[in-house]
Amino acid sequence: MLNQTSNSKAWLVANVLALLVAGPVMAQNDRVFPIGGSPVSGPITNVTKQGITIKVGGTDQNIPANRISKIMFSGDPPELTRGREFVMDAQYDKAIEEFKKVDVSKIKRDVIIADLAFYRFYSEAQLGLTGQGNRGQAAANLINFVRQHGESWHHFAAARTLGDLAMSEGKFEGAKNFYKQLEKSTATENRIASVYLIGAVDLQMGNLDEALNAFDKVIGARVNSPEEARLQNLAKAGRVAVLGSKGDTEAAISESNALIEALNPSDTELAARIYNARGRAMTKAGQHDAAIRAYLHTHLMFSNTPDAHVESLTALVQLWPQVGKPDRAGQMRQVLQQSYPGWGG
C-alpha cells in the first residue's frame, strides 16, 4: 500500500512537472500560413516590416511579409480569430463587429495588438473604398497604426491601402507618396507594384507619358513569380488605357484583344482593368456601342474592384445617351449612387 501511494505521488509530481515545462512552450506556439504553402508552427522570435522569423524544430525560418496569408498567434482572442477569417472572406462589416468585442486590456503580446489594429482599420478602409464608410477616418487610423507599429509585418499592406484611399478621394500626390513606400520593401513584388501603382496614378492625372513609361518598365521587368507576372498583365491593361487616351486607338484595341484572349476570368480585377481600358479606347475611337459592351463586362461580370466598377458605371452614364438611350444612363447613375453612396464625397 505504501509503495502504491509513493508511486501515485511520483506519477503526480512527474506529470505536474511535465505540464509546467510544456506549458510555456505550448503557450508560445504561433502558426504562420504562407501563401501557397503549408502552415508552419513554432514561436515567432522576430517581426519586422519585411517579414517574420519563426523557430521550427529548433531552426529559425524567415518568411517574407508578402508571402504570408495570415498568422494565428498564441494568445489570440477568439474574436480576433473569427474577425480575421471574415477579413479573409472580404466580409468586412462582420469582421469589425468581432473586433469591437475584443478586450484589448487582456492581450499580453504587442504583435496581437498590432494584428487586431491592422485588421480593424483595414476593414474600415475597405468599406470606405465602396463608399460605405468614412475614408478620411479610415486613413487617419491607418496612419496612426503605422506610427505605433512601424515594424508590423502589415506595414506595406497598410501603405498600399492608404494609397488606395487617397486615390479614391482624388488626392493623387498623396497616393503617390504612399505607393512609393513599397519601394522600401525587400520583396521584388512590392517594388514592381510600386512602379505600376504610381503609373496608375499618373494615368488618372492625365500624365500619359509618365504613365506609359511606368507601365512599360513593369512589362519589361524580369519576373520570377505568378504575382509579379500578374502585375505585368495589369501594366499591359494600363498601357492599353494610355494608348487609347493618346488617340492610338488601333494599337490599343489590338493589344486589348490579345489580353482578353489570354484572360483568366477568375482574376476579376485584371479583367475589369482590361475591359475598362478597352472601353476607353473604343470611346476615343468613337465606337460607342463597342465601348458600352466593354464597360458592361466590368459592370455585369467583374464588379468586385470598387474603383474599376465606379469607372465603368461613370463611363456608362456618359455613353448611353450617345446611342440614344438616356434611360439606361439613369439606371447606371442609380446603381452608382446606391452601390457607392459616399464615392467622390
C-alpha positions in Angstrom: 0.0 0.0 0.0 2.9 2.3 0.9 4.5 1.6 -2.4 1.3 2.3 -4.3 1.0 5.7 -2.5 4.6 6.5 -3.3 4.2 5.5 -6.9 1.0 7.6 -7.2 2.8 10.6 -5.7 5.7 10.2 -8.0 3.4 9.9 -11.0 1.5 13.1 -10.0 4.7 15.0 -9.4 6.2 13.9 -12.8 3.0 14.9 -14.6 2.8 18.3 -12.9 6.4 19.0 -13.7 5.8 17.9 -17.3 2.9 20.3 -17.5 4.9 23.2 -16.0 7.7 22.6 -18.5 5.4 22.0 -21.5 3.0 24.9 -20.7 5.2 27.8 -21.7 6.4 26.1 -24.8 2.9 25.4 -26.0 1.8 29.0 -25.0 4.4 30.4 -27.4 3.4 28.3 -30.4 2.3 30.5 -33.2 1.0 29.4 -36.6 2.0 31.1 -39.9 0.1 30.4 -43.1 2.4 31.1 -46.1 0.7 31.9 -49.4 0.7 28.7 -51.5 2.4 26.7 -48.8 1.7 24.6 -45.7 1.3 26.2 -42.3 4.3 26.2 -40.0 4.1 26.2 -36.2 6.5 27.4 -33.6 7.4 30.5 -31.6 7.8 33.7 -33.6 11.1 35.2 -32.5 11.2 38.4 -34.6 8.8 40.6 -36.5 9.7 43.4 -38.9 8.0 45.2 -41.8 9.9 42.9 -44.1 8.7 39.6 -42.6 8.9 37.3 -39.6 11.2 34.8 -38.1 9.7 31.6 -36.6 11.6 28.8 -34.9 10.6 25.5 -36.4 12.1 22.4 -34.9 14.9 24.4 -33.3 15.8 26.2 -36.6 15.0 29.8 -37.5 12.8 30.1 -40.6 12.4 33.6 -42.3 9.1 34.2 -44.1 8.8 37.5 -46.1 5.7 39.6 -45.3 4.4 39.5 -48.8 4.4 35.7 -48.7 2.2 35.5 -45.6 -1.5 34.9 -45.9 -2.2 35.2 -42.1 -0.7 34.4 -38.7 -2.6 32.9 -35.8 -0.7 34.0 -32.7 -0.7 32.0 -29.5 -2.9 34.0 -27.2 -5.2 35.4 -29.9 -8.7 36.4 -28.5 -11.3 34.2 -30.2 -13.0 37.4 -31.5 -9.8 38.2 -33.4 -9.6 34.7 -34.8 -13.1 34.9 -36.1 -12.7 38.5 -37.3 -9.5 37.7 -39.2 -11.4 34.9 -41.1 -14.1 37.4 -42.0 -11.4 39.7 -43.4 -10.1 36.8 -45.5 -13.6 36.3 -46.9 -14.0 40.1 -47.5 -16.8 40.3 -45.0 -15.5 43.5 -43.5 -18.7 44.6 -41.7 -18.8 41.2 -39.8 -15.1 41.4 -39.1 -15.4 44.9 -37.5 -18.2 43.6 -35.2 -16.0 40.9 -33.9 -13.0 43.2 -33.4 -15.2 45.6 -31.4 -15.8 42.8 -28.8 -12.1 42.3 -28.1 -11.0 43.4 -24.6 -7.6 44.8 -25.5 -6.6 45.1 -21.8 -6.4 41.3 -21.6 -4.0 41.0 -24.6 -0.4 40.3 -23.4 1.5 40.4 -26.7 2.2 43.5 -28.8 2.1 41.5 -32.0 -1.5 40.6 -31.3 -2.4 44.2 -30.5 -0.9 45.2 -33.8 -2.7 42.5 -35.7 -6.0 43.5 -34.2 -5.4 47.2 -35.0 -4.4 46.5 -38.6 -7.3 44.2 -39.5 -9.9 46.5 -37.9 -8.5 49.6 -39.7 -8.0 47.7 -42.9 -11.6 46.6 -42.8 -12.8 50.1 -42.2 -10.7 51.2 -45.2 -12.2 48.6 -47.5 -15.7 49.7 -46.5 -14.7 53.2 -47.2 -13.5 52.3 -50.6 -17.0 51.2 -51.5 -18.5 54.4 -50.1 -19.9 52.6 -47.1 -17.5 54.1 -44.5 -15.6 57.2 -43.6 -12.5 57.2 -45.8 -10.9 60.1 -44.0 -11.2 58.4 -40.6 -10.0 55.1 -42.0 -6.9 56.8 -43.4 -6.2 58.6 -40.1 -6.5 55.3 -38.2 -4.1 53.5 -40.6 -1.6 56.3 -40.4 -1.7 56.1 -36.6 -1.3 52.3 -36.9 1.9 52.8 -39.0 3.3 55.2 -36.4 2.6 53.0 -33.5 3.5 49.7 -35.1 6.3 50.7 -37.5 7.7 47.2 -37.7 4.5 45.3 -38.2 4.5 42.7 -40.9 1.4 44.5 -42.2 3.4 47.7 -42.9 3.4 47.6 -46.7 -0.2 46.4 -46.9 -1.1 49.4 -44.8 0.9 51.8 -47.1 -0.8 50.4 -50.2 -4.2 50.7 -48.6 -3.5 54.3 -47.7 -2.6 54.9 -51.3 -5.9 53.4 -52.4 -7.8 55.6 -50.0 -6.0 58.7 -51.3 -6.7 57.7 -54.9 -10.4 57.3 -54.1 -10.6 60.9 -52.9 -8.6 62.3 -55.9 -5.5 63.1 -53.7 -3.1 61.9 -56.3 0.1 63.2 -54.9 -0.7 61.7 -51.6 -1.4 58.4 -53.3 2.0 58.5 -55.0 3.7 59.1 -51.7 2.1 56.1 -50.1 2.7 53.9 -53.1 6.4 54.9 -53.1 6.7 53.4 -49.6 6.6 50.0 -51.4 10.0 50.7 -52.9 11.5 50.2 -49.5 10.3 46.6 -49.4 12.9 43.8 -50.0 10.3 41.9 -51.9 10.5 42.3 -55.7 6.8 42.0 -56.0 6.2 45.1 -53.8 8.8 47.1 -55.7 7.2 46.3 -59.1 3.8 47.1 -57.6 5.1 50.5 -56.6 6.0 51.3 -60.2 2.7 50.0 -61.5 0.6 51.9 -58.9 2.4 55.2 -59.5 1.8 54.7 -63.2 -1.9 54.2 -62.5 -2.0 57.5 -60.6 -0.3 59.2 -63.5 -2.9 57.8 -65.8 -5.7 59.2 -63.7 -3.9 62.6 -63.5 -3.6 62.6 -67.3 0.2 62.4 -67.2 0.1 59.9 -70.1 3.8 59.9 -71.0 4.8 59.2 -67.4 2.1 56.5 -67.0 3.2 54.8 -70.2 6.9 54.9 -69.1 5.9 53.3 -65.8 3.8 50.6 -67.4 6.5 49.7 -70.0 9.0 49.5 -67.2 6.9 46.9 -65.4 6.2 45.0 -68.6 10.0 44.8 -69.3 10.9 43.7 -65.8 12.3 40.3 -65.1 9.7 38.4 -63.1 10.0 35.2 -61.0 6.6 34.6 -59.6 2.9 34.4 -60.6 2.2 37.6 -58.6 4.9 39.5 -60.5 3.7 38.2 -63.8 0.2 39.3 -62.9 1.5 42.9 -62.3 2.8 42.8 -65.8 -0.6 42.0 -67.1 -2.1 44.8 -65.1 0.5 47.1 -66.6 -0.4 45.9 -70.1 -4.0 46.9 -69.3 -2.7 50.2 -68.2 -0.8 50.6 -71.4 -4.0 50.0 -73.4 -5.7 52.7 -71.4 -2.8 55.1 -72.1 -2.7 54.4 -75.8 -6.4 54.8 -76.1 -6.3 58.1 -74.2 -3.4 59.3 -76.5 -5.6 58.5 -79.6 -3.6 55.5 -80.7 -6.8 53.5 -80.7 -5.9 50.9 -83.3 -2.9 49.8 -81.2 -4.9 49.9 -78.0 -7.7 47.8 -79.4 -5.3 45.3 -80.9 -3.4 44.9 -77.6 -6.7 44.6 -75.6 -7.7 41.8 -77.9 -4.6 39.8 -77.0 -5.1 40.4 -73.3 -8.7 39.2 -73.5 -7.7 36.1 -75.4 -5.3 35.2 -72.6 -7.5 36.4 -69.7 -8.3 34.2 -66.7 -11.8 35.3 -65.8 -11.3 34.3 -62.2 -8.9 37.3 -61.9 -11.7 39.8 -61.7 -9.6 42.9 -61.0 -7.4 42.2 -64.1 -10.5 41.5 -66.2 -12.1 44.8 -65.1 -8.9 46.8 -65.8 -8.6 45.2 -69.3 -12.3 45.8 -70.3 -12.2 49.4 -68.9 -9.1 50.1 -70.9 -10.7 48.7 -74.0 -13.8 50.8 -73.3 -11.6 53.9 -73.0 -10.0 53.2 -76.4 -13.3 52.4 -78.1 -14.8 55.7 -76.7 -11.8 57.6 -78.1 -12.3 55.9 -81.4 -16.0 57.0 -81.5 -17.1 53.3 -81.3 -19.7 53.9 -78.6 -21.6 50.6 -78.9 -18.4 48.7 -78.6 -17.3 50.9 -75.7 -20.6 50.2 -73.9 -20.1 46.5 -74.4 -16.7 46.7 -72.9 -17.8 48.6 -69.8 -20.8 46.3 -69.3 -18.4 43.4 -69.0 -16.9 45.1 -65.9 -20.3 46.1 -64.5 -22.0 42.8 -65.0 -19.2 40.3 -64.6 -16.2 41.9 -62.9 -17.5 44.4 -60.4 -15.5 43.2 -57.3 -12.9 46.0 -57.6 -14.6 49.2 -56.4 -12.6 51.9 -58.3 -12.8 49.9 -61.6 -16.6 49.3 -61.1 -17.1 53.1 -60.5 -15.1 53.8 -63.6 -17.3 51.6 -65.7 -20.5 52.9 -64.3 -19.4 56.5 -64.7 -18.5 55.8 -68.4 -21.8 54.1 -69.0 -23.7 57.1 -67.6 -21.9 59.2 -70.3 -22.1 56.7 -73.1 -25.8 55.6 -73.1 -27.1 59.0 -74.2 -24.6 58.8 -77.1 -26.5 55.9 -78.6 -30.0 57.3 -77.9 -30.7 55.5 -74.6 -30.7 58.1 -71.8 -33.0 55.9 -69.7 -30.2 53.4 -69.4 -27.9 56.2 -68.3 -30.3 56.9 -65.5 -30.3 53.3 -64.4 -26.5 53.3 -64.3 -26.5 56.5 -62.3 -28.9 54.9 -59.8 -26.6 51.8 -59.5 -23.6 54.1 -58.9 -25.4 56.1 -56.2 -26.7 53.0 -54.4 -23.6 50.9 -54.7 -21.1 53.6 -53.8 -23.1 56.2 -51.8 -20.1 58.1 -50.4 -17.9 57.9 -53.5 -16.4 61.1 -54.5 -17.6 63.0 -51.5 
